[in-house]
Amino acid sequence: MSFKLSLQVWLADSYDFAKNLSLELFQCPAATQTVRITVREQVYWLWLYVGSHLSLEQVEDEARAVEQLHQNGVKVAYPICRKDGKSVGNFGDFLAVAFASVDGSEVKIPTTEQAAAFGSLVANIIVLVAL
């Protein structure tokens, strides 16, 4: 079974998605691979943590931090729960998190300063969640 077909089956089994979903994989050299999921006309995003140095608990902490931002009215792509009620799951050797889609503006190629600022922000959020 192909990777894409395996992923479609896993998504339909793990989430309340129809089986006729479409996927678009974005190949980029990063610690995560991004997949756009379209179910009917609704768009979601899946992050697959590839060979990640992050543990399940760390990825769950990140998902909880983003969910907290969403609950406090910040317009973010928040994690959606799987059928088992969890935000983070395993797809083979990958940790996987699906997010709702939100309108926003895309930064095509972040500058070094933008990447550093984003990394610092995420690190601060993770520290706050851990407190």
C-alpha positions in Angstrom: 0.0 0.0 0.0 1.4 3.4 -0.9 2.3 6.0 1.7 -0.6 8.3 0.6 -3.2 5.5 0.6 -2.0 4.3 4.0 -2.3 7.9 5.3 -5.8 8.3 3.9 -6.9 5.1 5.6 -5.3 6.1 8.9 -6.9 9.6 8.8 -10.3 8.2 8.1 -9.9 5.7 11.0 -8.4 8.1 13.5 -10.5 11.2 12.9 -14.1 11.8 12.0 -13.1 12.3 8.3 -14.9 10.9 5.4 -13.0 8.2 3.5 -13.1 10.3 0.3 -10.6 12.9 1.6 -7.9 14.3 -0.6 -4.3 14.8 0.5 -1.5 17.1 -0.8 2.0 16.4 0.6 4.4 19.3 0.9 8.0 18.0 0.7 10.4 20.2 2.6 13.6 19.6 4.5 12.3 20.1 8.0 11.6 18.2 11.2 8.0 18.0 10.2 6.3 17.1 6.9 3.1 19.0 6.2 0.0 17.5 4.6 -3.0 19.5 3.4 -6.2 17.4 4.0 -9.4 18.4 2.2 -12.6 16.8 3.3 -15.5 18.0 1.2 -14.6 21.7 1.2 -13.1 21.8 4.7 -9.3 22.1 4.9 -7.1 20.7 7.7 -3.3 20.4 8.1 -1.4 17.4 9.4 2.1 17.6 10.7 4.1 14.4 10.7 7.1 14.7 12.9 9.9 13.0 10.9 12.8 11.4 12.9 12.0 14.0 15.5 14.1 14.7 18.6 10.8 15.6 20.3 9.1 13.1 22.6 5.3 12.3 22.5 5.0 14.4 25.7 6.7 17.4 24.1 4.5 17.3 21.1 1.5 17.0 23.3 2.7 20.0 25.3 3.0 22.0 22.0 -0.5 21.0 21.0 -1.9 22.0 24.4 -0.2 25.3 24.2 -1.7 26.1 20.8 -5.1 24.9 22.0 -4.8 27.3 25.0 -4.1 30.1 22.7 -7.2 29.2 20.6 -9.3 29.1 23.8 -8.1 32.5 24.8 -9.2 34.0 21.5 -6.0 34.0 19.5 -6.5 33.2 15.8 -4.4 30.1 15.5 -4.6 26.8 13.6 -5.6 24.7 16.7 -5.2 20.9 17.0 -8.2 18.8 16.4 -9.0 15.7 18.5 -8.9 12.2 17.1 -11.7 9.8 17.8 -9.8 8.7 21.0 -10.0 12.3 22.3 -6.2 12.9 21.9 -4.6 15.5 19.7 -1.3 13.6 19.0 -1.2 10.1 17.6 1.2 7.7 15.9 1.2 7.1 12.1 3.8 4.4 11.8 7.1 5.8 13.1 5.7 9.4 12.9 4.1 11.5 15.6 1.1 13.1 13.9 -1.0 16.2 14.8 -3.9 17.5 12.7 -4.9 21.2 12.9 -7.9 23.2 11.8 -7.2 25.6 9.0 -7.5 29.4 9.6 -7.2 32.3 7.3 -4.0 34.2 7.4 -1.0 35.3 5.4 1.7 33.0 4.3 5.4 33.9 4.8 7.0 32.2 1.8 10.6 32.1 3.0 11.2 33.4 6.5 14.2 35.6 7.1 16.8 34.5 9.6 15.3 37.1 12.0 11.8 35.8 11.5 12.8 32.2 12.0 14.7 33.1 15.2 11.8 35.1 16.6 9.4 32.3 15.9 11.6 29.7 17.5 12.0 32.0 20.6 8.2 32.4 20.8 7.6 28.7 20.6 10.3 28.0 23.2 8.7 30.5 25.6 5.3 29.0 25.1 6.6 25.5 25.8 8.3 26.8 29.0 5.0 28.4 30.1 3.0 25.3 29.5 5.5 23.2 31.5 5.1 25.5 34.6 
